[in-house]
Structures are given as structure tokens and as C-alpha cells.
Amino acid sequence: LLLIPVLFSLVIVRYRTTADRDQVTARGLLSSETVRWDDIDGLRFGRRSWALARRRDGREISLPAVTFATLPLLTAASGGRVPNPYE
């Protein structure tokens, strides 16, 4: 029973998306993937609340904690490569 809060804390600390002008890194519970913005064809939102980045090779990667409401932050971090839907 004491392991549940520890595991939940691990999930909160681990799941994240970091982005800068050159690349975006999606971190999951056991893995992470870094993709250059030039390799991303677009973003979409499916049934889950997190965004999915569609790569040029057709694969999709989940971007943890990126929601429609946080797209302006991703726009700023990417140097404008992701359009701001609120403008």
C-alpha cells in the first residue's frame, strides 16, 4: 500500500515534454525520445488529452503534458515552429 504514492510520484516526475528551438523530447515512464522539429510533420489531438506529434516517417509519438491549452508555451519554446491557435 505504501508503494502506490511512490509509484505515483515517479510517474509525475518522469512524464514530461521539453522543447527548444531545435528539438522536442518526450519522456515516458521507461523511455524518452528526442526528435528535431524538422522531422515533425504536424501535431494532432486524439482521444487522449495529450498531443501527438506526427513524424515525417509516419510514426507518432505522444507529447506528455502538452494539451491544447499549453500550445502557446510550445509555440514560444519552438521559436514559432508550432502555430499558436489562439492568435
N, CA and C of each residue as an Amber inpcrd file, in Angstrom:
protein
   261
   0.8160000  -1.1930000   0.0000000   0.0000000   0.0000000   0.0000000
   0.8660000   1.2660000   0.0000000   2.0290000   1.1830000   0.6250000
   2.9110000   2.3470000   0.6560000   3.6030000   2.5970000  -0.6820000
   3.6270000   1.6040000  -1.5470000   4.2660000   1.7680000  -2.8490000
   3.4350000   2.6200000  -3.8050000   2.1480000   2.6980000  -3.5910000
   1.2810000   3.4440000  -4.5080000   1.6740000   4.9210000  -4.5680000
   1.8580000   5.6250000  -3.4580000   2.2850000   7.0280000  -3.5690000
   3.6700000   7.1900000  -4.1850000   4.5570000   6.2480000  -3.9320000
   5.9000000   6.3170000  -4.5110000   5.8180000   6.1590000  -6.0260000
   5.0520000   5.1850000  -6.5010000   4.8970000   4.9750000  -7.9410000
   4.2010000   6.1700000  -8.6000000   3.2060000   6.7050000  -7.9420000
   2.5100000   7.8710000  -8.4760000   3.4450000   9.0710000  -8.5800000
   4.2840000   9.2620000  -7.5920000   5.2710000  10.3460000  -7.6260000
   6.2670000  10.1530000  -8.7550000   6.6830000   8.9100000  -8.9750000
   7.6020000   8.6110000 -10.0720000   6.9860000   8.9530000 -11.4190000
   5.7310000   8.6330000 -11.5900000   5.0330000   8.9470000 -12.8390000
   4.9760000  10.4540000 -13.0470000   4.6590000  11.1950000 -12.0060000
   4.5560000  12.6560000 -12.1190000   5.9030000  13.2710000 -12.4830000
   6.9630000  12.7780000 -11.8700000   8.3010000  13.3260000 -12.1320000
   8.7840000  12.9410000 -13.5190000   8.4640000  11.7600000 -13.9680000
   9.0380000  11.2270000 -15.2000000   8.3310000  11.7270000 -16.4680000
   6.9990000  11.7380000 -16.5070000   6.2650000  12.1190000 -17.7140000
   6.3950000  13.6140000 -17.9500000   7.0140000  13.9850000 -19.0780000
   7.1200000  15.4030000 -19.4310000   7.5530000  15.5540000 -20.8810000
   7.3570000  16.7390000 -21.3900000   7.8360000  17.1120000 -22.7100000
   8.6730000  18.3660000 -22.5370000   9.8750000  18.3400000 -23.0820000
  10.7250000  19.5310000 -23.0850000  11.0120000  19.9020000 -24.5310000
  11.0460000  21.1970000 -24.7770000  11.2490000  21.6570000 -26.1470000
  12.1380000  22.8820000 -26.1560000  12.8830000  23.0270000 -27.2460000
  13.6430000  24.2400000 -27.5010000  13.5320000  24.5470000 -28.9820000
  14.3210000  25.4650000 -29.4670000  14.2240000  25.8700000 -30.8730000
  14.5890000  24.7530000 -31.8530000  15.3900000  23.7910000 -31.4260000
  15.8810000  22.7590000 -32.3340000  15.1630000  21.4230000 -32.2370000
  14.7070000  21.0540000 -31.0400000  14.1740000  19.7080000 -30.8640000
  13.1480000  19.6530000 -29.7470000  12.4420000  18.5310000 -29.7120000
  11.4670000  18.2620000 -28.6660000  11.7730000  16.8770000 -28.1050000
  11.6990000  16.7440000 -26.7760000  11.9580000  15.4740000 -26.1160000
  10.7220000  15.0710000 -25.3320000  10.2240000  13.8760000 -25.6240000
   9.0780000  13.3220000 -24.9170000   9.5810000  12.2140000 -24.0030000
   9.3140000  12.3670000 -22.7120000   9.7550000  11.3770000 -21.7360000
   8.5560000  10.6230000 -21.2010000   8.6490000   9.3000000 -21.2800000
   7.6330000   8.4400000 -20.7020000   8.1510000   7.8260000 -19.4250000
   7.4620000   6.8160000 -18.9450000   7.8490000   6.1940000 -17.6870000
   9.1790000   5.4650000 -17.8100000   9.3810000   4.7490000 -18.9260000
  10.5940000   3.9500000 -19.0770000  11.4870000   4.3750000 -20.2290000
  11.0470000   5.3400000 -21.0180000  11.8460000   5.7140000 -22.1870000
  11.6970000   7.1960000 -22.4790000  12.5540000   7.6720000 -23.3620000
  12.4380000   9.0410000 -23.8540000  12.8240000   9.0480000 -25.3240000
  12.2840000  10.0070000 -26.0420000  12.5750000  10.1230000 -27.4700000
  12.7610000  11.5940000 -27.8080000  13.8530000  11.8920000 -28.4930000
  14.1540000  13.2470000 -28.9330000  14.0220000  13.3110000 -30.4430000
  13.2860000  14.3170000 -30.9030000  13.0260000  14.4890000 -32.3350000
  13.2990000  15.9330000 -32.6960000  13.9840000  16.1480000 -33.8080000
  14.2070000  17.5050000 -34.3080000  12.8940000  18.0340000 -34.8830000
  12.6770000  19.3380000 -34.7590000  11.4550000  19.9330000 -35.2780000
  11.3130000  19.6990000 -36.7800000  12.4290000  19.6370000 -37.4970000
  12.3840000  19.4090000 -38.9470000  11.8160000  18.0410000 -39.2960000
  11.8640000  17.0900000 -38.3540000  11.3590000  15.7410000 -38.5900000
   9.8930000  15.5830000 -38.2060000   9.2800000  16.6480000 -37.6870000
   7.8740000  16.5830000 -37.2900000   7.0190000  17.2230000 -38.3680000
   6.0130000  16.4590000 -38.8090000   5.1240000  16.9070000 -39.8760000
   3.9430000  17.7050000 -39.3270000   3.5200000  17.4100000 -38.1040000
   2.3990000  18.1310000 -37.5200000   2.0190000  17.5770000 -36.1640000
   1.0880000  18.2560000 -35.5250000   0.5650000  17.8260000 -34.2270000
  -0.9150000  17.5480000 -34.3710000  -1.4020000  16.6150000 -33.5600000
  -2.8370000  16.3610000 -33.5290000  -3.2380000  15.9580000 -32.1220000
  -4.5290000  16.0590000 -31.8620000  -5.0840000  15.6500000 -30.5890000
  -6.0770000  14.5340000 -30.8570000  -5.8680000  13.4130000 -30.2090000
  -6.7590000  12.2690000 -30.3630000  -7.7110000  12.1810000 -29.1930000
  -8.0200000  10.9710000 -28.8030000  -8.9240000  10.7450000 -27.6800000
  -8.2990000  11.1530000 -26.3550000  -7.0040000  10.9680000 -26.2650000
  -6.3240000  11.3650000 -25.0390000  -6.1240000  12.8750000 -25.0520000
  -5.8520000  13.4200000 -23.8910000  -5.7280000  14.8780000 -23.8200000
  -4.3590000  15.3680000 -24.2710000  -3.3610000  14.4770000 -24.3340000
  -2.0190000  14.8920000 -24.7420000  -1.8930000  14.9410000 -26.2540000
  -1.0490000  15.8320000 -26.7250000  -0.8240000  15.9770000 -28.1630000
  -0.0190000  14.7930000 -28.6980000  -0.1960000  14.5130000 -29.9650000
   0.5810000  13.5110000 -30.6790000   1.3480000  14.2190000 -31.7840000
   2.6350000  13.9850000 -31.8460000   3.4630000  14.5680000 -32.9040000
   3.6040000  13.5260000 -34.0050000   3.2260000  13.9010000 -35.2240000
   3.3480000  13.0050000 -36.3760000   4.6790000  13.2660000 -37.0550000
   5.5150000  12.2330000 -37.0760000   6.8210000  12.3560000 -37.7100000
   6.6830000  12.1910000 -39.2140000   7.6700000  12.6430000 -39.9400000
   7.6350000  12.5580000 -41.4110000   7.6370000  11.1170000 -41.9090000
   8.1460000  10.1790000 -41.0840000   8.1420000   8.7720000 -41.4920000
   6.8190000   8.0770000 -41.1700000   5.8390000   8.8180000 -40.6370000
   4.5180000   8.2760000 -40.3760000   4.2770000   7.8520000 -38.9380000
   5.3220000   7.6870000 -38.1660000   5.1420000   7.3030000 -36.7640000
   4.6440000   8.4900000 -35.9570000   3.9810000   8.1930000 -34.8670000
   3.5210000   9.2430000 -33.9650000   4.1100000   9.0030000 -32.5840000
   4.4330000  10.0920000 -31.9180000   4.8940000   9.9980000 -30.5440000
   4.0120000  10.8890000 -29.6790000   3.7290000  10.4090000 -28.4970000
   2.9220000  11.1660000 -27.5540000   3.7880000  12.2300000 -26.8950000
   3.2290000  13.4150000 -26.7350000   3.9150000  14.5080000 -26.0570000
   3.2510000  14.7250000 -24.7000000   3.7600000  14.0460000 -23.6610000
   3.1400000  14.1510000 -22.3400000   3.0510000  15.5910000 -21.8560000
   1.9270000  15.9150000 -21.2760000   1.6380000  17.2120000 -20.6620000
   1.4390000  18.3370000 -21.6770000   1.4640000  18.0510000 -22.9630000
   1.1570000  19.0760000 -23.9690000  -0.3180000  18.9420000 -24.3140000
  -1.0840000  19.9300000 -23.9020000  -2.5120000  19.9560000 -24.1920000
  -2.8090000  21.1450000 -25.0990000  -4.0530000  21.2450000 -25.5340000
  -4.4240000  22.3610000 -26.3920000  -4.2120000  23.6840000 -25.6630000
  -4.4140000  23.6690000 -24.3530000  -4.2540000  24.8970000 -23.5610000
  -2.7870000  25.3120000 -23.4210000  -1.8620000  24.3720000 -23.5340000
  -0.4390000  24.7010000 -23.3790000   0.2610000  24.9100000 -24.7160000
  -0.4660000  24.8940000 -25.8140000   0.1690000  25.1230000 -27.1200000
   0.8760000  26.4690000 -27.2300000   0.3780000  27.5600000 -26.6380000
   1.1470000  28.8110000 -26.7040000   2.5380000  28.6910000 -26.0730000
   2.6810000  27.8930000 -25.0210000   4.0020000  27.6680000 -24.4280000
   4.9040000  26.8960000 -25.3800000   4.3320000  25.9130000 -26.0730000
   5.1090000  25.1480000 -27.0450000   5.4890000  26.0210000 -28.2380000
   4.6120000  26.9380000 -28.6210000   4.9120000  27.8820000 -29.6940000
   6.1200000  28.7370000 -29.3290000   6.1360000  29.2380000 -28.1110000
   7.2550000  30.0730000 -27.6680000   8.5510000  29.2740000 -27.5880000
   8.4770000  28.0480000 -27.0660000   9.6840000  27.2260000 -26.9180000
  10.2360000  26.7960000 -28.2680000   9.3600000  26.5800000 -29.2450000
   9.8080000  26.0950000 -30.5500000  10.2540000  27.2160000 -31.4750000
  10.1930000  28.4330000 -31.0200000  10.5880000  29.5520000 -31.8640000
   9.5920000  29.8200000 -32.9750000   8.3190000  29.5030000 -32.7410000
   7.2770000  29.7470000 -33.7340000   7.0410000  28.6130000 -34.7040000
   7.7120000  27.4860000 -34.5530000   7.5070000  26.3580000 -35.4770000
   6.1560000  25.6930000 -35.2870000   5.6220000  25.8130000 -34.0830000
   4.2540000  25.3290000 -33.8100000   3.3660000  26.5570000 -33.7870000
   2.3470000  26.6060000 -34.6480000   1.4880000  27.8020000 -34.6650000
   0.6690000  27.9160000 -33.3920000   0.4260000  29.1450000 -32.9690000
  -0.3950000  29.4200000 -31.8110000  -1.8500000  29.4740000 -32.2490000
  -2.6830000  28.5580000 -31.7710000  -4.0810000  28.5350000 -32.2260000
  -4.9130000  29.6840000 -31.6700000  -4.3980000  30.3970000 -30.6830000
  -5.1590000  31.4700000 -30.0620000  -4.9170000  32.8230000 -30.7310000
  -4.0500000  32.8870000 -31.7070000  -3.7800000  34.1700000 -32.3810000
  -4.4950000  34.2330000 -33.6990000
